[in-house]
Amino acid sequence: MKIAIYQGPPIGGDIEAGFARLDAQTRAAAQAGAAMIVFPELFLPGYNRPDLHGTLSQPLGGEWCNRVAGIARETGCAITLGWAERDGDTVYNAATAIGADGAVLGHYRKIQLYGPMEQASFAFGDSYCTFDFMGTTVGLLICYDVEFAPHVRALAERGAKLILIPTANPAGFEHVSTTFVPSRAAEMDLTIAYANFCGAEGDLTFGGHSLIAGPDARPIVSAGTSEALLIADISQPIDPALRSMQLADFKEV
């Protein structure tokens, strides 16, 4: 199975530009044989845009979801997207996976909101999400969530072998890509697809370095700090001697 991750600059609150890029990148991923493409955190309407999080947020099943579903159906490629979700008077930092048939596969609300801006804009999520995708159990997390090993473990205990992570990791925190993400993948014997922004949005510069890390802690594919569409076959065999047994062997005292 091939998975794609898109790393690019924020859309600056321009929703139509965002959908144009969603369409173009998903088509390119589909042409390369990808079954799923992952976009960054709060791709719609933008991460460092607290002025837009409340005013432009949409409900699950609303216009944004319907348009994303249309792109998935037209291209035959599933899409995982970070976006601002409105549920009544409450707004969440959300990620949704939509299948190639346009149906919602999984929906997740970020548990670990990072810093004052996020905590002012969004409510905390309170549950995990896993779903079946082409015979693989897949989990969703968002950005800061992966820096907490118990969240990755919780998904692994639910059977996840692939975790998709929209992120908006700033420059200066590259250790998340180089150390945390590969470590989490190796610890729990699974694959992690981590899709970040590059470039700047207001006073915030993003670090790029998106990657897909395998269960042996090695990047299958990784980006630098420029726009990139990365595609990797995650079904390549891993030496059994390199696979972690932590989930089975862990002993509490």
Secondary structure as UniProt FT lines:
FT   STRAND          2..8
FT   TURN            12..13
FT   HELIX           15..31
FT   TURN            32..33
FT   STRAND          36..38
FT   TURN            41..43
FT   HELIX           50..56
FT   TURN            60..61
FT   HELIX           63..75
FT   STRAND          78..87
FT   TURN            88..89
FT   STRAND          90..98
FT   TURN            100..101
FT   STRAND          104..109
FT   HELIX           115..121
FT   STRAND          130..133
FT   TURN            134..135
FT   STRAND          136..140
FT   HELIX           143..147
FT   HELIX           149..157
FT   TURN            158..159
FT   STRAND          162..166
FT   TURN            171..172
FT   HELIX           176..180
FT   HELIX           181..187
FT   TURN            188..189
FT   STRAND          191..195
FT   STRAND          200..201
FT   TURN            202..203
FT   STRAND          204..206
FT   STRAND          211..213
FT   TURN            215..216
FT   STRAND          219..222
FT   STRAND          228..233
FT   TURN            234..235
FT   HELIX           240..242
FT   HELIX           246..249
//
